[in-house]
């Protein structure tokens, strides 16, 4: 049973589930787990691992339109190397500082594989869920897509400095705050754009029609990919980019752009049913934990 099947099983037992974070008394809370084998390619520094692990949880906070307040991390490893441990904590601290949150500690444990579990908290009086998109809304994405895919290829090539730089993404907390008053639905793109569109459509009971030539592919992906088709596939299905995918009434789009600190790209619009790209069905493909 893979991650998606496990989540489907739990949805029958837990209520409510399905958004990027839980909402409890005006706060949002989320947790994530990352492993060396699946999440940190050879060459990933412990500083980058700390930044990326905590950043993944902060991205979930951003996807709820919340103000990030604090994060913790559990660090498990076969041995505790002082330089590696300090580098990890510095990365975790710096990504929190980047979004005006506090890194407030965590736990240490022996483990046969470098493994990190993180939790982040945020404040949100009116969090944005995945379930509010309506027919006629505009569907948008922040930033560019495919950075993580390009980073993995660069790690494989031994270009670890560039790869680490790409792996240290910026959680879109400030942008999420600018989007939240206007958005009808939102999530982050950690599973990839294609899968995110399917997840938003399912949660909202609608569909999406998007245009391929509008997808903002990071320039590094074009540099790494063998052709445009591969670049498009890597940017839309690899995942782990942690951009925000959201819907908004078209009349509010310029208000969001005025307050956002990154580019906002219109991909298409919400329709009655189906998820299509250039009029053809868009496959539900993306990142899934084993």
Phi, psi and omega in degrees: 000121180274182186301317183293321177294320178296318178296321178298320177299315183291331179299335178281346183252335186240142180215129357269155175220169172115343177268174183291337179210158174278151178247121182223109175050053176079005176241152170250146183219136182215156179218149182218156175227133179233144182238150179301317185297320187255340190238341183235093180300157176306129183106348177291122179286158176295329176298313178297319179300318178296315179298312187290319182296309179292324178300326179299318178289322177297329177295323176296321176298315179301320183293342176269000183071031185256160174271117182293135181244316186201160177212152174228163179217142170259128184245114177242135182203158178298325177220158177255098175274129188298318181293318179295317181296315179296321179297318178300311182296323179294320177297316178298316180296316185292322179291327174295314179300325181299330181248020177062035174249174180247137169269118193243017172120205182164221183210160178236146178202150172289140178205147183284352177220138176304119186220139182231133171240131185233151174225138178230149179238153176208163178256132178206114178283333181218073185297150179268125180262177177276351195260012187255001182296142180230151179307130182101341175298154172270137177254132189225168174218148177272157169059214179234161185245145174107002181301315182292322177300315178295321180299315180300318177296321179291322174302316180299328180277352182087007178271068193288330181295312178295320181297315178298321179299316179292326182290338180271075181287164178259113175301134189273048184296310181298319179294320177300322178295324178288327181283322192309317183295344186245337187288147174261335177204152180198150173202170174265166188261030184297335177267003182102152183298314183301311180294323179299319178297319177295320181293318177296318180298315180296315181294326185265350180069038179219193174228180178221139173243115183237161181252129183299321185286355176269345184297123184277093182274129180299140184300331179295329179296317178297326178294322185274321186290154180282332179203178183295325181295318178293320179299317180296316180297315180296321183288333187256343185236342183293318180083193178064027178265333176061038168271172180256129174252126187210163175242150185202146171301138183303330182293341181261359187298316182292330176296320179293314181299326180292330183261348183278149180258008175223162178298144175246124182248129174278123180265329184167216185216161176279135182234181184298314183200163178083150173242112186234156173229122186054036176085354180252150180303135176265120183296143178278079180238144179178192183284133176221129174291142185309000000 
